[in-house]
Amino acid sequence: MTTIAEDAVSDTRHPTPDSRRFELELLFLTIFAALPLYATQAISAPPLFVFHAVMIIVALRVALGKSPQIIPANVMRGLAIAYVPFYVIDAAVISRSAIAASTHLVLFIAAYQPIESAQTRNTAQRLLTASLIFTAGVATSTHIAILPFIVIFGFLLLRQLMHLSHEETAAMTGTRTAEPASGRAAAFYVVGALAIGTCLFPFMPRVRNPLLPGMTGPLSNATTGLSDSINLNETRSISSDATVVSRVWMGTETIPFFTPLRLKGTIYERFANNTWIQGRRDFIPLDGSDGTTRVARPGGFTRKASVQQRFLIGSRLFLPVGTYEVTGAGQLSEGPTRDVFTVWSSHRDTIAYDVALARETAPRRPQKVTVSDYPVTPEVRAMAQQIADSETDPMRQAGAIEAYLSRRFRYVADPSTIGRTMTVDQFLLQEHRGHCEYFAAGMVALMTALNVPARIVGGFYGGTLNPLTGYFIVRREDAHAWVEVWDGKAWQTFDPTPASLRPGNEHEGLLRVYALAMADSINYFWDRHILTYGLGDQLSLAVAVIERVRDASAAMTAALHTTALRTYLSLLIALAVSGLAIVLMTHRRRSLFDLLAAHLHLLGIDVGPSMTMSEALSRLRITNPLAAAELAPLIAMYEAERFSGKVERGRLSRIRRGLAELSES
């Protein structure tokens, strides 16, 4: 008769069908745990490829009934010893990240352990290692697809823990029994944990998510088409990218006046070597009170909107055109050029804030505005004068140039299709085709030729209205450039790019529109209410719950009071004669008078026999205006009740309840 220890060693060399099944499941669990790391890009792909290749080879050998030891034990031990100095080199030179180097180390251990299991059972250590890999994947992920991954991993991990518990029990008792089915129990625990976690989630402590930097960092400037300069010497290839960079909520009263949506984040006003760059200016902190910062002077009617954006260039804000106030973004600074605003020392990847929009805006303080330094050639000057004709008003000149470029020049969505780079003059005088940056640069050059200040603005245009949630979805592919022209008091927006070819004007099928809207709604819910659900949201939830409970309690009290009053009056009507009812009502009126007089006495006003409540209220307005304002509605209801000749039970109750609340306060 063999002992349990002997059986354990035997299982590693001559595995039974059950032990082989659980070994394959453990290998799959470890392989599965590392899959999210491909998407989060917390580490580079080659180490992951090597890890999965080794694990798959081991799994195939186990499935074929062979030993998992693909490398001799002595070689593996030598590699383990050599990895200690390699870890230091990896952290300092190769990965240049302690987190990435530590993840590589855990992957090495995870690949080493199943090979080592041919000599020694190490199931508990392997489960711990798989859990560490799982933690790295979850901590660097922000996509909702991580949720089913967590559920599947939890199910497999619980099955392995139950199997390990059965093995340990058998080893301690010295007897081996049939292993109970663990699938149903593991599923029950997973469902229960999800249910309990869902209930407790709003109250759990909050930390910043993701815990580790993966692909959740700021978006690449190259992929968004936005940067701090427009270099026309470079040939770029701009591809369609539907990644969401911002969401903007506008009410029905706002949408008609502030759409198509424009989010402004960069301004190019200096020119050198066929490159447009931003102006040079130090960052200037802006004063704000109660979390609100004024960024412009409003004119005309105003509206409200809310914005959620990912940071694209540092911690710069991309504000809707027309913004004059920003609330909830923290300390703002203006720079590196005028009308460009940055959140001071923000370490977040996304930000949500509210804005106040005005139909017209002007700089917060007077600006010294000059014509751009674009070197105007005689040919460009002649072209500008020909387009403007005899018009002398700068805004009408700008309108004429805008219309001329939009109608007579051809828009090219992808600059690489032109095949070569070109100057702004070549765009205006020869090619007559280009993408939005050439259209904007060409208009600024023509306005400069007419001695009118103008500048290029970079940001996002259009967006797509989500019909399910009511917000505008702005994507990377909505990046755009347009023009602002100075009218002597403020900058006015012009866009020479043909309207039908601007971002966001592609027509899509209805099913695709709703499918994209549904997908973004789910992603937004996951991002807003799961990943970034913070302490402020918890406090708001607590306040809302308290208010609901208080309102429900007040409604219940009022309902009980009303029911009791109706029952009481019904009994009085059934038992009393009409004369007694009149006396009772008269008594109730005197009672209200006495209550009002008593309250006025507490406020320093003595109501004499010949004084009316209106006269007493007039005296109270002189001595205590605030108390008079609170008491005036009750006296008005009392006078109406007294002189109307009609008894309204609800009015009497409101007067008494109002007096009781004033007395308590």
C-alpha positions as CSV (number, residue, x, y, z in Angstrom):
1,M,0.0,0.0,0.0
2,T,1.5,3.4,-1.0
3,T,1.4,6.5,1.1
4,I,-0.1,9.8,0.0
5,A,3.4,11.3,-0.4
6,E,4.4,8.5,-2.7
7,D,1.2,9.1,-4.7
8,A,2.0,12.7,-5.0
9,V,5.5,12.0,-6.4
10,S,4.0,9.4,-8.6
11,D,1.5,12.0,-10.0
12,T,4.3,14.2,-11.2
13,R,5.9,11.4,-13.1
14,H,3.0,9.2,-14.1
15,P,-0.1,11.4,-13.8
16,T,-3.6,10.1,-13.6
17,P,-6.3,11.4,-15.9
18,D,-7.7,13.6,-13.1
19,S,-4.3,15.0,-12.1
20,R,-3.4,15.6,-15.8
21,R,-6.7,17.4,-16.3
22,F,-6.1,19.8,-13.3
23,E,-2.5,20.3,-14.4
24,L,-3.6,21.3,-17.9
25,E,-6.2,23.6,-16.3
26,L,-3.5,25.2,-14.1
27,L,-1.3,25.7,-17.2
28,F,-4.2,27.3,-19.0
29,L,-4.9,29.5,-16.0
30,T,-1.4,30.8,-16.1
31,I,-1.4,31.4,-19.8
32,F,-4.8,33.1,-19.6
33,A,-3.7,35.4,-16.8
34,A,-1.1,37.1,-19.0
35,L,-3.4,37.8,-22.0
36,P,-4.5,41.3,-20.9
37,L,-0.9,42.4,-20.9
38,Y,-0.9,42.4,-24.8
39,A,-3.7,45.0,-24.8
40,T,-2.5,47.2,-21.9
41,Q,1.1,47.3,-23.3
42,A,2.4,47.5,-19.8
43,I,5.4,45.5,-21.1
44,S,6.6,44.9,-24.6
45,A,5.2,42.0,-26.7
46,P,8.4,39.9,-27.2
47,P,8.7,38.7,-23.5
48,L,5.0,37.8,-23.7
49,F,5.5,35.8,-26.9
50,V,8.4,33.9,-25.3
51,F,6.4,33.2,-22.2
52,H,3.3,31.9,-24.0
53,A,5.5,29.8,-26.4
54,V,7.2,28.1,-23.5
55,M,3.9,27.5,-21.6
56,I,2.1,26.1,-24.7
57,I,5.0,23.7,-25.3
58,V,4.8,22.5,-21.7
59,A,1.0,22.2,-22.0
60,L,1.3,20.1,-25.2
61,R,3.8,17.8,-23.5
62,V,1.5,17.3,-20.5
63,A,-1.5,16.6,-22.8
64,L,0.5,13.9,-24.6
65,G,1.4,12.3,-21.2
66,K,5.0,13.4,-21.3
67,S,7.0,15.2,-18.6
68,P,6.7,19.0,-18.5
69,Q,10.5,19.2,-18.1
70,I,11.5,20.6,-21.5
71,I,14.9,21.8,-20.2
72,P,17.2,19.9,-17.9
73,A,16.8,20.7,-14.2
74,N,20.5,21.9,-13.9
75,V,20.1,24.3,-16.8
76,M,16.9,25.7,-15.3
77,R,18.5,26.3,-12.0
78,G,21.4,28.0,-13.7
79,L,19.0,30.3,-15.6
80,A,17.3,31.1,-12.3
81,I,20.5,32.1,-10.7
82,A,21.6,34.1,-13.7
83,Y,18.3,36.0,-13.7
84,V,19.1,37.8,-10.5
85,P,21.7,40.1,-12.1
86,F,19.7,40.2,-15.3
87,Y,16.8,41.7,-13.4
88,V,19.0,44.6,-12.3
89,I,20.2,45.1,-15.9
90,D,16.6,44.8,-17.2
91,A,15.3,47.5,-14.7
92,A,18.2,49.9,-15.4
93,V,19.0,49.5,-19.1
94,I,16.6,47.3,-21.1
95,S,13.1,48.1,-19.8
96,R,14.2,51.2,-17.7
97,S,11.3,50.4,-15.5
98,A,11.2,48.5,-12.2
99,I,7.6,47.6,-12.8
100,A,8.2,46.2,-16.3
101,A,11.3,44.3,-15.0
102,S,9.3,42.9,-12.1
103,T,6.6,41.7,-14.5
104,H,9.3,40.0,-16.6
105,L,10.6,38.3,-13.5
106,V,7.1,37.0,-12.6
107,L,6.7,35.7,-16.1
108,F,10.0,33.9,-15.8
109,I,9.0,32.3,-12.5
110,A,5.7,31.3,-14.0
111,A,7.4,29.5,-16.9
112,Y,10.0,27.9,-14.5
113,Q,7.5,26.5,-12.1
114,P,5.7,23.9,-14.3
115,I,9.1,22.6,-15.4
116,E,10.1,22.4,-11.8
117,S,6.9,20.5,-10.9
118,A,8.3,17.4,-12.5
119,Q,10.5,17.1,-9.4
120,T,8.4,18.8,-6.7
121,R,4.7,19.6,-6.3
122,N,4.4,23.4,-6.2
123,T,0.7,24.0,-6.9
124,A,0.3,26.7,-4.3
125,Q,3.3,28.7,-5.5
126,R,2.1,28.4,-9.1
127,L,-1.4,29.7,-8.2
128,L,0.2,32.7,-6.4
129,T,2.4,33.4,-9.4
130,A,-0.7,33.3,-11.7
131,S,-2.5,35.6,-9.4
132,L,0.4,38.1,-9.5
133,I,0.3,38.1,-13.3
134,F,-3.5,38.5,-13.2
135,T,-3.1,41.5,-10.9
136,A,-0.6,43.1,-13.3
137,G,-3.1,42.7,-16.2
138,V,-6.1,44.1,-14.2
139,A,-4.1,47.0,-12.7
140,T,-3.1,48.2,-16.2
141,S,-6.4,47.8,-17.9
142,T,-9.3,50.2,-18.3
143,H,-11.4,48.5,-20.9
144,I,-14.7,46.9,-20.0
145,A,-13.5,43.6,-21.6
146,I,-11.5,43.0,-18.4
147,L,-14.8,42.2,-16.6
148,P,-15.4,38.8,-18.3
149,F,-11.7,38.1,-17.9
150,I,-11.9,38.6,-14.2
151,V,-15.0,36.3,-14.0
152,I,-13.3,33.5,-15.9
153,F,-10.0,33.8,-14.0
154,G,-11.9,33.7,-10.7
155,F,-13.8,30.6,-11.7
156,L,-10.6,28.7,-12.7
157,L,-8.7,29.9,-9.7
158,L,-11.5,28.7,-7.3
159,R,-11.5,25.3,-9.0
160,Q,-7.7,25.0,-8.5
161,L,-8.0,26.1,-4.9
162,M,-10.6,23.4,-4.2
163,H,-8.5,20.8,-5.9
164,L,-5.5,21.9,-3.8
165,S,-7.6,21.8,-0.7
166,H,-8.6,18.2,-1.5
167,E,-5.0,17.2,-2.1
168,E,-3.8,18.8,1.2
169,T,-6.7,17.1,3.1
170,A,-5.8,13.7,1.6
171,A,-2.1,14.2,2.6
172,M,-3.0,15.1,6.2
173,T,-5.4,12.2,6.7
174,G,-3.5,9.6,4.8
175,T,-6.5,8.6,2.8
176,R,-7.5,9.3,-0.7
177,T,-11.2,9.8,-1.6
178,A,-13.0,10.7,-4.8
179,E,-12.7,14.4,-5.5
180,P,-16.0,16.2,-5.4
181,A,-17.2,18.2,-8.4
182,S,-15.9,21.7,-8.0
183,G,-17.4,23.5,-11.1
184,R,-20.8,24.3,-9.6
185,A,-19.3,25.4,-6.3
186,A,-16.8,27.7,-8.0
187,A,-19.6,29.2,-10.2
188,F,-21.7,29.8,-7.0
189,Y,-18.8,31.6,-5.3
190,V,-18.1,33.7,-8.3
191,V,-21.7,34.8,-8.7
192,G,-22.0,35.5,-5.0
193,A,-18.8,37.5,-5.0
194,L,-20.1,39.5,-7.9
195,A,-23.4,40.2,-6.2
196,I,-21.8,41.2,-3.0
197,G,-19.1,43.3,-4.7
198,T,-21.8,45.1,-6.8
199,C,-23.7,46.0,-3.6
200,L,-20.6,47.2,-1.8
201,F,-18.9,48.8,-4.7
202,P,-20.3,52.4,-4.1
203,F,-18.9,52.3,-0.6
204,M,-15.5,50.8,-1.1
205,P,-12.4,53.0,-0.7
206,R,-11.1,54.6,-3.9
207,V,-7.7,54.6,-5.5
208,R,-6.6,55.9,-8.9
209,N,-7.2,53.5,-11.7
210,P,-5.3,52.2,-13.6
211,L,-2.7,51.5,-10.9
212,L,0.1,51.1,-13.5
213,P,0.7,53.0,-16.7
214,G,-0.4,51.1,-19.7
215,M,-2.1,52.3,-22.8
216,T,-4.2,54.6,-20.7
217,G,-1.7,57.4,-20.8
218,P,-2.0,60.5,-23.0
219,L,-2.6,59.9,-26.7
220,S,0.2,60.2,-29.2
221,N,0.3,63.5,-31.0
222,A,1.1,61.7,-34.2
223,T,-2.1,59.6,-34.0
224,T,-4.3,62.6,-33.2
225,G,-2.8,64.8,-35.9
226,L,-2.3,67.5,-33.2
227,S,1.0,68.9,-31.9
228,D,2.6,72.2,-30.9
229,S,3.6,72.9,-34.5
230,I,2.4,72.4,-38.1
231,N,5.5,71.3,-40.1
232,L,4.6,71.5,-43.8
233,N,8.1,70.0,-44.6
234,E,6.9,66.6,-43.5
235,T,4.8,64.2,-45.4
236,R,2.3,62.7,-43.0
237,S,-0.2,59.8,-43.4
238,I,-3.4,60.5,-41.4
239,S,-5.6,57.3,-41.0
240,S,-9.1,57.1,-39.6
241,D,-9.1,56.4,-35.9
242,A,-12.4,56.1,-33.9
243,T,-10.8,56.3,-30.5
244,V,-12.8,58.6,-28.3
245,V,-10.9,61.7,-27.0
246,S,-13.8,63.8,-25.6
247,R,-17.5,63.7,-24.8
248,V,-19.5,66.9,-24.6
249,W,-23.0,67.3,-23.0
250,M,-25.2,70.1,-24.4
251,G,-28.8,70.6,-23.6
252,T,-31.5,71.1,-26.3
253,E,-31.3,74.8,-25.5
254,T,-27.5,74.9,-26.3
255,I,-27.1,72.6,-29.3
256,P,-28.8,74.9,-31.9
257,F,-26.4,77.8,-31.1
258,F,-23.1,76.1,-30.5
259,T,-23.0,73.4,-33.1
260,P,-21.2,72.3,-35.2
261,L,-19.0,71.7,-32.2
262,R,-15.4,73.0,-32.2
263,L,-12.9,72.1,-29.4
264,K,-10.0,74.6,-29.4
265,G,-6.7,73.5,-27.9
266,T,-3.8,74.8,-30.0
267,I,-3.0,78.2,-31.7
268,Y,-0.3,78.7,-34.3
269,E,0.6,82.4,-34.9
270,R,4.3,82.4,-35.8
271,F,5.8,81.1,-39.1
272,A,9.4,79.9,-39.8
273,N,10.9,77.5,-42.3
274,N,7.5,76.4,-43.7
275,T,6.4,75.6,-40.1
276,W,3.7,77.2,-38.1
277,I,4.4,77.3,-34.3
278,Q,2.8,78.6,-31.2
279,G,3.7,82.0,-29.8
280,R,6.2,82.3,-27.0
281,R,4.7,83.1,-23.6
282,D,5.2,82.1,-20.0
283,F,2.4,80.2,-18.3
284,I,0.2,82.7,-16.3
285,P,-1.9,81.3,-13.4
286,L,-5.5,82.5,-13.6
287,D,-7.6,83.6,-10.6
288,G,-10.6,81.4,-9.8
289,S,-13.2,81.4,-7.0
290,D,-15.4,78.4,-5.9
291,G,-13.7,76.3,-8.5
292,T,-14.7,78.6,-11.4
293,T,-12.2,80.3,-13.6
294,R,-13.1,83.1,-16.1
295,V,-11.1,82.6,-19.3
296,A,-12.9,85.3,-21.5
297,R,-15.4,88.1,-21.4
298,P,-18.9,86.9,-22.5
299,G,-21.3,88.8,-24.8
300,G,-24.8,87.9,-25.9
301,F,-26.8,85.0,-24.5
302,T,-25.1,82.3,-22.5
303,R,-25.6,78.5,-22.1
304,K,-24.0,75.6,-20.2
305,A,-22.2,72.4,-21.2
306,S,-20.1,69.7,-19.7
307,V,-16.9,68.1,-21.1
308,Q,-15.0,64.9,-20.4
309,Q,-11.7,64.7,-22.3
310,R,-8.5,62.8,-22.4
311,F,-5.3,64.8,-22.2
312,L,-3.6,65.0,-25.6
313,I,-0.8,67.5,-25.2
314,G,0.4,67.6,-21.7
315,S,-2.5,68.7,-19.4
316,R,-4.0,71.1,-22.0
317,L,-7.7,71.7,-22.2
318,F,-9.6,71.5,-25.5
319,L,-12.4,73.9,-24.8
320,P,-15.6,74.4,-26.9
321,V,-15.4,77.6,-28.9
322,G,-17.4,80.2,-27.0
323,T,-16.2,79.1,-23.5
324,Y,-15.9,82.0,-21.1
325,E,-15.9,80.1,-17.7
326,V,-14.5,76.7,-16.6
327,T,-15.7,75.0,-13.5
328,G,-14.3,71.9,-11.8
329,A,-11.0,71.6,-13.7
330,G,-8.8,72.9,-10.8
331,Q,-6.1,75.6,-11.1
332,L,-5.8,76.8,-14.7
333,S,-2.9,78.6,-16.4
334,E,-2.9,80.5,-19.7
335,G,-0.1,79.4,-22.0
336,P,2.1,78.7,-23.9
337,T,0.2,81.2,-26.0
338,R,-2.9,83.4,-25.4
339,D,-6.3,81.7,-25.3
340,V,-4.7,78.3,-24.7
341,F,-5.4,76.9,-21.2
342,T,-3.6,74.2,-19.2
343,V,-4.6,72.5,-15.9
344,W,-1.9,73.2,-13.4
345,S,0.2,70.0,-12.4
346,S,-2.5,67.5,-13.4
347,H,-1.5,63.8,-13.1
348,R,-4.7,62.5,-14.5
349,D,-5.3,60.9,-17.8
350,T,-8.8,62.2,-18.2
351,I,-10.7,65.2,-16.8
352,A,-14.3,66.2,-16.5
353,Y,-15.4,69.8,-16.1
354,D,-18.3,72.2,-16.8
355,V,-18.2,75.2,-19.1
356,A,-20.2,78.3,-19.6
357,L,-20.7,79.3,-23.3
358,A,-21.4,82.7,-24.7
359,R,-22.5,83.6,-28.3
360,E,-19.7,86.1,-28.4
361,T,-16.5,86.2,-26.4
362,A,-13.6,88.7,-26.1
363,P,-10.2,88.4,-24.3
364,R,-10.2,88.9,-20.6
365,R,-8.1,92.0,-20.9
366,P,-6.9,94.1,-23.9
367,Q,-4.5,92.3,-26.2
368,K,-1.8,93.7,-28.5
369,V,-2.6,92.0,-31.7
370,T,-0.3,92.1,-34.7
371,V,-0.3,90.7,-38.2
372,S,1.4,87.3,-38.6
373,D,5.0,87.1,-39.7
374,Y,4.3,85.0,-42.8
375,P,6.5,86.3,-45.6
376,V,4.0,87.5,-48.2
377,T,5.2,87.3,-51.8
378,P,3.9,89.7,-54.5
379,E,2.0,86.9,-56.1
380,V,0.1,86.0,-52.9
381,R,-0.6,89.7,-52.2
382,A,-2.0,90.1,-55.7
383,M,-4.2,87.0,-55.2
384,A,-5.5,88.4,-51.9
385,Q,-6.3,91.8,-53.4
386,Q,-8.1,90.1,-56.3
387,I,-10.2,88.0,-54.0
388,A,-11.1,90.9,-51.7
389,D,-11.8,93.1,-54.7
390,S,-12.8,96.6,-53.4
391,E,-13.9,95.3,-50.0
392,T,-12.2,97.1,-47.1
393,D,-14.0,95.6,-44.0
394,P,-11.7,92.9,-42.5
395,M,-14.6,90.5,-41.7
396,R,-16.0,90.8,-45.2
397,Q,-12.5,90.3,-46.7
398,A,-12.2,87.1,-44.5
399,G,-15.6,85.9,-45.7
400,A,-14.6,86.4,-49.3
401,I,-11.3,84.5,-48.9
402,E,-13.1,81.7,-46.9
403,A,-15.6,81.2,-49.7
404,Y,-13.0,81.4,-52.4
405,L,-10.8,78.6,-50.9
406,S,-13.8,76.5,-50.0
407,R,-15.2,76.5,-53.5
408,R,-12.2,76.6,-55.8
409,F,-9.7,74.4,-53.9
410,R,-9.8,70.6,-53.6
411,Y,-9.7,69.0,-50.1
412,V,-7.3,66.0,-49.7
413,A,-8.0,64.0,-46.5
414,D,-4.7,62.1,-46.4
415,P,-1.6,64.4,-47.1
416,S,0.4,61.3,-48.2
417,T,-1.7,60.9,-51.3
418,I,-0.2,64.2,-52.7
419,G,3.1,62.5,-52.9
420,R,5.3,65.4,-51.9
421,T,5.5,68.3,-49.5
422,M,4.7,71.9,-50.6
423,T,4.9,75.4,-49.3
424,V,1.8,77.5,-48.5
425,D,2.6,79.6,-51.7
426,Q,2.6,76.4,-53.8
427,F,-0.7,75.4,-52.3
428,L,-2.2,78.8,-53.1
429,L,-0.7,79.4,-56.5
430,Q,-0.1,76.0,-58.1
431,E,-1.5,72.9,-56.4
432,H,-4.9,74.2,-55.3
433,R,-5.4,71.1,-53.2
434,G,-4.4,69.9,-49.7
435,H,-5.7,69.0,-46.3
436,C,-7.2,71.3,-43.6
437,E,-3.9,72.6,-42.4
438,Y,-3.0,73.9,-45.9
439,F,-6.5,75.5,-46.2
440,A,-6.0,77.3,-42.8
441,A,-2.4,78.3,-43.5
442,G,-3.4,79.6,-47.0
443,M,-6.2,81.8,-45.5
444,V,-3.8,83.2,-42.9
445,A,-1.3,84.0,-45.6
446,L,-3.9,85.8,-47.6
447,M,-5.2,87.7,-44.6
448,T,-1.6,88.7,-43.8
449,A,-1.3,90.0,-47.3
450,L,-4.3,92.3,-46.6
451,N,-2.6,93.4,-43.3
452,V,-5.3,91.7,-41.2
453,P,-4.3,89.7,-38.0
454,A,-5.2,86.1,-38.4
455,R,-4.0,82.8,-36.8
456,I,-4.4,79.0,-37.2
457,V,-6.4,77.1,-34.6
458,G,-6.0,73.4,-34.0
459,G,-8.5,71.2,-32.3
460,F,-11.5,69.0,-33.1
461,Y,-14.5,69.6,-35.2
462,G,-18.0,68.2,-35.4
463,G,-18.3,65.1,-33.3
464,T,-21.2,62.7,-33.4
465,L,-24.3,63.1,-31.3
466,N,-25.0,59.9,-29.3
467,P,-28.7,59.4,-29.7
468,L,-28.9,57.1,-26.6
469,T,-27.2,59.4,-24.1
470,G,-27.4,62.9,-25.6
471,Y,-23.7,63.7,-25.6
472,F,-21.4,64.5,-28.5
473,I,-18.6,61.9,-29.1
474,V,-15.4,63.4,-30.4
475,R,-12.8,61.0,-31.8
476,R,-9.2,61.2,-33.0
477,E,-10.3,61.3,-36.6
478,D,-12.2,64.6,-35.9
479,A,-8.9,66.5,-35.5
480,H,-9.1,69.7,-37.6
481,A,-7.6,73.1,-38.2
482,W,-9.4,76.4,-38.9
483,V,-8.8,80.1,-38.8
484,E,-9.5,83.0,-36.4
485,V,-9.4,86.6,-37.6
486,W,-9.2,89.7,-35.4
487,D,-12.1,92.1,-35.8
488,G,-10.6,94.8,-33.6
489,K,-12.2,93.5,-30.4
490,A,-12.2,89.7,-30.5
491,W,-11.2,86.7,-32.6
492,Q,-13.8,85.5,-35.1
493,T,-13.9,81.9,-36.4
494,F,-13.6,81.1,-40.1
495,D,-13.1,77.7,-41.8
496,P,-12.0,77.6,-45.4
497,T,-12.1,73.8,-45.6
498,P,-15.1,72.7,-47.7
499,A,-18.0,72.0,-45.2
500,S,-19.0,68.8,-46.8
501,L,-15.5,67.4,-46.4
502,R,-14.7,68.3,-42.8
503,P,-14.5,65.7,-40.1
504,G,-17.7,64.2,-38.9
505,N,-19.6,64.6,-42.2
506,E,-19.3,61.0,-43.3
507,H,-22.8,59.3,-43.7
508,E,-23.1,56.0,-42.0
509,G,-25.9,53.5,-41.8
510,L,-28.5,53.7,-39.0
511,L,-27.6,50.4,-37.5
512,R,-23.9,51.3,-37.4
513,V,-24.7,54.6,-35.8
514,Y,-26.7,53.0,-33.0
515,A,-24.2,50.2,-32.6
516,L,-21.3,52.7,-32.2
517,A,-23.5,54.7,-29.8
518,M,-24.3,51.7,-27.7
519,A,-20.7,50.7,-27.5
520,D,-19.6,54.2,-26.5
521,S,-22.4,54.4,-23.9
522,I,-21.2,51.2,-22.3
523,N,-17.6,52.3,-22.4
524,Y,-18.5,55.7,-20.9
525,F,-20.5,54.0,-18.1
526,W,-17.6,51.7,-17.3
527,D,-15.1,54.6,-17.4
528,R,-17.3,57.1,-15.4
529,H,-19.0,54.9,-12.9
530,I,-16.5,52.2,-12.4
531,L,-12.9,53.3,-13.1
532,T,-13.1,57.0,-12.1
533,Y,-15.9,56.6,-9.5
534,G,-14.2,58.5,-6.7
535,L,-14.8,60.0,-3.2
536,G,-16.7,63.0,-4.6
537,D,-19.2,60.6,-6.3
538,Q,-19.5,58.6,-3.0
539,L,-20.3,61.8,-1.1
540,S,-22.9,62.8,-3.7
541,L,-24.4,59.4,-3.5
542,A,-24.6,59.6,0.3
543,V,-26.2,63.0,0.1
544,A,-28.8,61.8,-2.4
545,V,-29.6,58.7,-0.3
546,I,-30.1,60.9,2.8
547,E,-32.3,63.3,0.9
548,R,-34.4,60.4,-0.5
549,V,-34.8,58.9,3.0
550,R,-35.7,62.3,4.5
551,D,-38.2,63.0,1.7
552,A,-39.8,59.6,2.1
553,S,-40.0,60.1,5.8
554,A,-41.6,63.5,5.4
555,A,-44.1,62.1,2.8
556,M,-45.0,59.3,5.1
557,T,-45.5,61.6,8.0
558,A,-47.6,64.0,5.9
559,A,-49.7,61.0,4.6
560,L,-50.3,59.7,8.2
561,H,-51.2,63.2,9.4
562,T,-53.6,63.8,6.5
563,T,-55.2,60.4,7.0
564,A,-55.7,61.0,10.7
565,L,-57.1,64.5,10.1
566,R,-59.6,63.2,7.6
567,T,-60.8,60.4,10.0
568,Y,-61.1,62.9,12.8
569,L,-63.2,65.4,10.7
570,S,-65.4,62.6,9.4
571,L,-66.2,61.6,13.0
572,L,-66.9,65.2,13.9
573,I,-69.3,65.6,11.0
574,A,-71.1,62.3,11.9
575,L,-71.5,63.2,15.6
576,A,-71.8,67.0,15.7
577,V,-74.6,69.3,14.6
578,S,-73.9,72.0,12.1
579,G,-73.9,74.7,14.8
580,L,-71.2,72.9,16.7
581,A,-69.2,72.6,13.5
582,I,-69.4,76.4,13.0
583,V,-68.2,77.0,16.6
584,L,-65.4,74.5,16.1
585,M,-64.2,76.3,12.9
586,T,-64.4,79.7,14.7
587,H,-62.4,78.3,17.5
588,R,-59.8,77.0,15.1
589,R,-59.5,80.4,13.5
590,R,-58.9,82.1,16.9
591,S,-56.4,79.4,17.6
592,L,-54.4,80.3,14.5
593,F,-54.5,84.0,15.4
594,D,-53.2,83.1,18.9
595,L,-50.4,81.1,17.4
596,L,-49.4,83.9,15.0
597,A,-49.6,86.4,17.8
598,A,-47.4,84.2,20.1
599,H,-44.8,83.9,17.4
600,L,-44.8,87.6,16.7
601,H,-44.3,88.2,20.5
602,L,-41.2,86.1,20.4
603,L,-39.9,88.4,17.6
604,G,-40.6,91.5,19.7
605,I,-44.0,92.5,18.2
606,D,-47.0,92.6,20.6
607,V,-50.3,92.2,18.8
608,G,-53.0,94.4,20.4
609,P,-56.7,93.7,20.4
610,S,-57.3,96.2,17.6
611,M,-54.2,95.3,15.5
612,T,-54.4,93.2,12.4
613,M,-51.8,90.7,11.3
614,S,-50.9,92.8,8.3
615,E,-50.1,95.7,10.6
616,A,-48.0,93.5,12.9
617,L,-46.2,92.2,9.8
618,S,-45.4,95.8,8.7
619,R,-43.8,96.6,12.1
620,L,-41.8,93.4,11.9
621,R,-40.4,94.4,8.5
622,I,-38.9,97.4,10.2
623,T,-37.3,95.6,13.1
624,N,-36.5,92.2,11.5
625,P,-36.8,92.1,7.7
626,L,-35.5,88.5,7.4
627,A,-38.1,87.1,9.9
628,A,-40.8,89.1,8.2
629,A,-40.0,87.6,4.9
630,E,-40.3,84.1,6.4
631,L,-43.6,84.8,8.2
632,A,-45.3,86.8,5.3
633,P,-46.5,83.7,3.3
634,L,-48.2,82.3,6.5
635,I,-49.9,85.5,7.3
636,A,-51.1,85.8,3.7
637,M,-52.6,82.4,3.9
638,Y,-54.2,83.2,7.2
639,E,-55.8,86.4,5.9
640,A,-57.0,84.6,2.8
641,E,-58.6,81.9,5.0
642,R,-60.1,84.4,7.3
643,F,-61.8,86.7,4.8
644,S,-62.5,84.2,2.0
645,G,-65.4,82.5,3.8
646,K,-64.2,79.1,2.6
647,V,-62.5,76.6,4.8
648,E,-59.5,74.8,3.1
649,R,-58.2,72.1,5.4
650,G,-54.9,71.9,3.5
651,R,-54.3,75.7,4.0
652,L,-54.9,75.4,7.7
653,S,-52.5,72.5,7.9
654,R,-49.8,74.4,6.0
655,I,-50.1,77.4,8.3
656,R,-49.8,75.3,11.4
657,R,-46.9,73.3,10.0
658,G,-45.1,76.4,8.8
659,L,-45.4,78.0,12.3
660,A,-44.1,74.9,13.9
661,E,-41.1,74.9,11.5
662,L,-40.4,78.6,12.2
663,S,-40.6,78.0,16.0
664,E,-38.1,75.1,15.7
665,S,-35.6,77.1,13.7
